[in-house]
Every structure is written in C-alpha cells, then in structure tokens.
Amino acid sequence: MRIIRILLTVTVAVVLGLIALIAILPGEKIAAIAADQVKAATGRDLTFEGDVGISWYPTLGVSTGKVTFGNAPWSENGPMFSAQKAAIGVDVLAALTGNIRVKKIELIGPDILLEKTADGHANWDITPSSGAVESDPTAVSTLDGFAPENMVVRDARLRLLVEGETPTEITRLGVILAWADRSAPAQITISAQPAKSAVNIDATVVDLDSLLSGSLSELTAVLTAAKGTVHFQGRAGLAPEAAGTVTADLPDADAFLAALGLAGALQGPASLTGDVTLTRDMQLSLRKGSLTAFGNVITTQADVDLGGARPVVKAQIAAQKLDLTPSVADKSAEGGGVSSKGSSWSKAAIDASALGLIDGTISLAAEAVDLGDYNLGRTRATVTIDNSRAVAKLSELHAFEGTITGRFVANNRNGLSVRADLDVAQIALQPFLSATAGLGGFTGKADLKTSVLGSGQSLFAIMNSLKGEGSVTVGRGTIEGIDLDKLLRGDITGGTTVFDNMTATWTILKGVMRNEDLLMELPRLAATGSGTIGLGLRTINYIVSPQIRGDDAPLLIVPVKIEGSWDDPSIAPDMDQVIKQNLDEERKALEQKAQDKLAKELGVTAEENQSTEDAVKKKLEEDAKKGLLKLLGGD
C-alpha cells in the first residue's frame, strides 16, 4: 500500500506540475522560446503568424498558423521556407525544471527555397557567424541543447535556384529527422517524387552537430527508386562536399533514371562501383570506377568540374568488348535510319540537345565493338565537346578487314550539322557497303579518302544536303549482277564481273554524288563509267562502258545503263547509245567517201599529215580567192 501511495503522489505531482506549467507558459511563450533556440542555432528568424495554441497529444507543445524561416541576408527571394502550419513539441520533464527544450517540430506544406550564388554562397549554410547572435547569460540553460528528437516535413515543395542555371523544382517532398540525443547518430529519411515514381533516401549521420556547423561527418545513405538502390558510405558536409564509396544495383536502369527525372540511356540491369570525391569548389572525381550494363564491363575514371554553366568532363573509358547492339536496335526501332519501307531515309526529328549538356574530353579504348549487323575491332577514339559541338577523332579503328582514321564532327550550335573526314585503308567493300548503304554487290579491298558535310534536323534532310568530295582505289574485285564480258556477246542474263583494279573520284552536291572518271580494268576488257548516285533519294543513274581491247583503240563499246532505286536497280545494255555509235561510224564513212569523190573531181591530192577534208577546204578557199580578185579587177 505504501508503494501505491507513493506512485499516486508522484502522479498527482506531475499532473499538478503540468497544469502549473501550462498556466505559466502559454503557447505564445513556448513558440517564442522555440524561435529563440532556432535563432541561437542558425542566426535566422523563425516567426509564427495567426493563433498559437497548446497541444496536449501526442506531444505537449504548441500548434501554430503560418510559420516562416528567414533566408540568407544576401537573398532577395523571400524566406528560405514558409509552412502553412507547424506543431512544436517540448520535453515535459525538462519543462518542469524550467528548461524549455524543443523535442519535435512538424511542418505541413512548406515551400523550401535553396539558393546558390555564382561565387559559391549558399543559403543553406545556416551556421551563424561569430557574434551574430547576442547571448543572454541568464538564458543559457533555456537555449542549451537544441536537438529535436523528431522533425517532420510533409508535402513540401523544394525549389533550387543556382545562379546561371535553369531552376529545379521538386514537389511532394517529405523529410523525417530522428535524433534522440546530440551524442547519438541522427536518422534522416527523405521522400520525393520528381517524376512518375517515388524516390527515397535513408541516411545515418554520425555527428549531426558537426554537419550543421559546416564540418564533415561520417555518413551512410541509401537511395531507393524503381527497385534500384544506390549506397554511399563515407564522409559528407553541407558545403556540399563528400568523399566515399558508391555502389549501385539497378535491376532496371532506365526506370531508375526515369524516376529521377533523367533521360534513360541504360536499358536493362546495370551496376556501378567507385570511389567518389566532391570538394567545396564543386570538383567531382571518380576513381576505380566500374560500370556493368548491356552485359558490358567498363572501367572508367573521371574528373568533373561542376562549378560552371555546364559540367566540364575529363574521362577515360576502357572495355575489352563493348556491345552496343541494344542501343543500335533502339535507334532502328525509332526510325533513326532507313524508313520501315526501306526506300528512304528517316524523316524523324533528331534530338541533338545532348550535345549541350556537357563540355570536356572523353577518351575511349576498346578491343572490340559489337554494333549488331557488324563488328568493329580495336578502337581508339577521343571525343571533345565544346558549346554543343562534338569532335570525335579516330586515331585507330579496325573495321571491315581494314583500318579507318579521321574525324567526325556534330555541331548543334545553330541547327544540326555533321561532317566526316576519313582516310580508309584496305577496307572490304562488300560488308562495308552492305552495312552503310545497303549495297552488297561489290567485293574487293579499297583505299578511300572522303570529306563530306551535311546539315538538317533529320537523317533525310542531312543525306539530301550532303556536299564534299572523295576518291577510291580498289584492287582485284567483283561486281555481282552484271557480267560485262557476256554483255559484249549479247548475253544479258547477269552474272559476275571480275576486275583487276578500279579507280574513281567524285564530288557531292545537294546529296547527289557525281563521278565522271571511273576506270575498271578486266582481263579482256576495260571499262569506263560516269553518272550520278542519289545519296539522299537512294537512286542511281549510271552508265558503264566496257570495251574489248584492241591494238590501237577499243574495238567495241557496249554501254551498260544502271538506273532506278538502290533496292531494285535496272541493269541493261544502253541500246540507244549502241545504235548512236553505229550510226556515227556509218556517217563518218559516208562523209569520207564524199570527200574523196570531191577531191578527185577538183584534182586535189592530200599532202603528208593532211586529211582529205583539209585538202578540199584549202583548194576551195584558193579558188574562191582567185574568183574574188578577178571580180575586183585584180590579176
């Protein structure tokens, strides 16, 4: 019974104490004390508007109307945050001793504004400067130990304003801080939905006091989105600055990036490990980086300057075998190449905005690259990006049994334009032309030089705008679908032409390639060619003229006309040209016969190195001159 009486006495004392506390500390007083503690900890004003009332459950404290938290002195964009209402809980036992200690803060519907100036000042640096807050010696016990056990932010809107950059906004943001004791780690949970899926961050801060005072703290964080997770373990500060190890496990990398509001570029599963460092002057580095995606294992290291208008990247990427089949298939499915009908280039708009996302230099080294329809061998390339203009320099590329060096340029500063300057050595024509132009009828090894420039917002527009020049030399090879030797014997059933060598030069204007000097040497024949190839319209209008070799001149010429679309060209002898050539020969023979007859009648004999035609002309001129002199009274 004695124990029961003691417990009852204690209970009554506590209840009476609480009643007395509420009587002497109304809601406005508690709110004022909370504002003082925030002022002491941050150097900024916390103000309450509207009625401030006592709340009894679940935590003793006050509930308020609109609450605002001051911004940095240099900001002109209003408070750092404002909330529709707030609830502040206090430590009851501490209050009984006269020490009002804030235990819980809950903010409903706050509008949070984070700002950073061009010179690096951030409004979230809330550590008060020395002497910024004058301390009241009598209030030390009241302000000491500001460490809310629980802080809750619900349904917040976060705006990020970085001078010189596009503003960022995140809605439906929630934050929960659990910090039972200042000597214990703080647990922080952040939830947001920047896009269609929820994103959650769970972090453990070992020394929150140090973090809030601008120093570093040991920190562990896990970001979860679309069933993917990213872990960070290391040290971090509010500057921001961090150093530690990052690991990522993404079952669906595209969905994960989409949840963060980023364009997906890694379809399928992906994983990442590496050591990262972020300094206060926004220098980010990655070392011992390893990325697994598309079945590829890529090692990388990078340095990124995040302090300017665009990130400046310096990176090295290496892989044994790089499989790009999924990305190539995606482009094909989106109509990035030939249209579904196979008769024209795609007119789908090309989005080249990615060229403006970063500046910098990225080098690539791979022993093999799989592009689906064909494979590349050892590849060494460097891509330099500057203000939406990318230059890819190929120092070594083994492809189609040959090597390719040169450069590609993509410029999106004032509309999209592309340029290629290539030097190709001993490339196999059949796989090369099949893969790049859908032409599979040529075989042989070729040396090629070309320079070509095009512009437009679709592949169709670019191909129809091409201009440039080039030359090619081919050793022994074949042309499928035409046998020039059989054509000379009147057989037009097709076959294969075997040639010993072939040379040609060309010019390109408005998507049309023009060649006038094709020379092809065959065992029994020689062939010349001229005509046009519509690179934009995918058409051909070309004449090949095979000739049977004679001692002094070609004995016979039978032109072959190739015309129509690339997909189904017509190949046949050009009979109009054959008839015209035969008629020309007959005409020349008749003219010669008439000239001989006239010379005989005039008594003209052709001198050495003089044709009958010239001798007749001379005789007629002399007779005309004599007649004219006689008419004028001369001799």
HELIX and SHEET records of a PDB file:
HELIX    1   1 ARG A    2  ILE A   24  1                                  23    
HELIX    2   2 GLY A   27  THR A   42  1                                  16    
HELIX    3   3 VAL A   92  LEU A   96  1                                   5    
HELIX    4   4 PRO A  137  ALA A  139  5                                   3    
HELIX    5   5 VAL A  140  LEU A  143  1                                   4    
HELIX    6   6 LEU A  208  LEU A  212  1                                   5    
HELIX    7   7 ALA A  253  ALA A  259  1                                   7    
HELIX    8   8 THR A  325  ALA A  333  1                                   9    
HELIX    9   9 SER A  353  GLY A  356  5                                   4    
HELIX   10  10 LEU A  429  ALA A  437  1                                   9    
HELIX   11  11 LEU A  459  MET A  463  1                                   5    
HELIX   12  12 LEU A  484  LEU A  488  1                                   5    
HELIX   13  13 MET A  575  LEU A  602  1                                  28    
HELIX   14  14 THR A  612  LEU A  631  1                                  20    
SHEET    1   A 9 LEU A  46  PHE A  48  0                                        
SHEET    2   A 9 VAL A  67  PHE A  69 -1                                        
SHEET    3   A 9 PHE A  81  ALA A  83 -1                                        
SHEET    4   A 9 ASP A 111  LYS A 116 -1                                        
SHEET    5   A 9 ASN A 150  VAL A 162  1                                        
SHEET    6   A 9 VAL A 102  ILE A 108  1                                        
SHEET    7   A 9 LYS A  85  VAL A  90 -1                                        
SHEET    8   A 9 GLY A  61  THR A  64 -1                                        
SHEET    9   A 9 GLY A  53  SER A  55 -1                                        
SHEET    1   B27 LEU A  46  PHE A  48  0                                        
SHEET    2   B27 VAL A  67  PHE A  69 -1                                        
SHEET    3   B27 PHE A  81  ALA A  83 -1                                        
SHEET    4   B27 ASP A 111  LYS A 116 -1                                        
SHEET    5   B27 ASN A 150  VAL A 162  1                                        
SHEET    6   B27 THR A 168  ALA A 178 -1                                        
SHEET    7   B27 ALA A 186  ALA A 192 -1                                        
SHEET    8   B27 VAL A 199  VAL A 205 -1                                        
SHEET    9   B27 SER A 217  ALA A 225 -1                                        
SHEET   10   B27 GLY A 228  GLY A 237 -1                                        
SHEET   11   B27 GLU A 241  LEU A 250 -1                                        
SHEET   12   B27 ALA A 270  LEU A 278 -1                                        
SHEET   13   B27 GLN A 283  ALA A 293 -1                                        
SHEET   14   B27 ASN A 296  ASP A 305 -1                                        
SHEET   15   B27 VAL A 312  ASP A 323 -1                                        
SHEET   16   B27 ASP A 359  ASP A 370  1                                        
SHEET   17   B27 ASN A 375  ASP A 386 -1                                        
SHEET   18   B27 ARG A 389  ALA A 399 -1                                        
SHEET   19   B27 GLY A 402  ASN A 411 -1                                        
SHEET   20   B27 SER A 417  ALA A 428 -1                                        
SHEET   21   B27 LYS A 445  SER A 455 -1                                        
SHEET   22   B27 LYS A 467  VAL A 474 -1                                        
SHEET   23   B27 ASN A 501  LEU A 509 -1                                        
SHEET   24   B27 VAL A 512  GLU A 521 -1                                        
SHEET   25   B27 LEU A 525  GLY A 534 -1                                        
SHEET   26   B27 THR A 539  ILE A 548 -1                                        
SHEET   27   B27 LEU A 556  ILE A 557 -1                                        
SHEET    1   C28 LEU A  46  PHE A  48  0                                        
SHEET    2   C28 VAL A  67  PHE A  69 -1                                        
SHEET    3   C28 PHE A  81  ALA A  83 -1                                        
SHEET    4   C28 ASP A 111  LYS A 116 -1                                        
SHEET    5   C28 ASN A 150  VAL A 162  1                                        
SHEET    6   C28 THR A 168  ALA A 178 -1                                        
SHEET    7   C28 ALA A 186  ALA A 192 -1                                        
SHEET    8   C28 VAL A 199  VAL A 205 -1                                        
SHEET    9   C28 SER A 217  ALA A 225 -1                                        
SHEET   10   C28 GLY A 228  GLY A 237 -1                                        
SHEET   11   C28 GLU A 241  LEU A 250 -1                                        
SHEET   12   C28 ALA A 270  LEU A 278 -1                                        
SHEET   13   C28 GLN A 283  ALA A 293 -1                                        
SHEET   14   C28 ASN A 296  ASP A 305 -1                                        
SHEET   15   C28 VAL A 312  ASP A 323 -1                                        
SHEET   16   C28 ASP A 359  ASP A 370  1                                        
SHEET   17   C28 ASN A 375  ASP A 386 -1                                        
SHEET   18   C28 ARG A 389  ALA A 399 -1                                        
SHEET   19   C28 GLY A 402  ASN A 411 -1                                        
SHEET   20   C28 SER A 417  ALA A 428 -1                                        
SHEET   21   C28 LYS A 445  SER A 455 -1                                        
SHEET   22   C28 LYS A 467  VAL A 474 -1                                        
SHEET   23   C28 ASN A 501  LEU A 509 -1                                        
SHEET   24   C28 VAL A 512  GLU A 521 -1                                        
SHEET   25   C28 LEU A 525  GLY A 534 -1                                        
SHEET   26   C28 THR A 539  ILE A 548 -1                                        
SHEET   27   C28 VAL A 560  SER A 565 -1                                        
SHEET   28   C28 PRO A 569  PRO A 573 -1                                        
SHEET    1   D 3 PHE A 442  THR A 443  0                                        
SHEET    2   D 3 GLY A 477  GLU A 480 -1                                        
SHEET    3   D 3 THR A 496  PHE A 499 -1                                        
END                                                                             
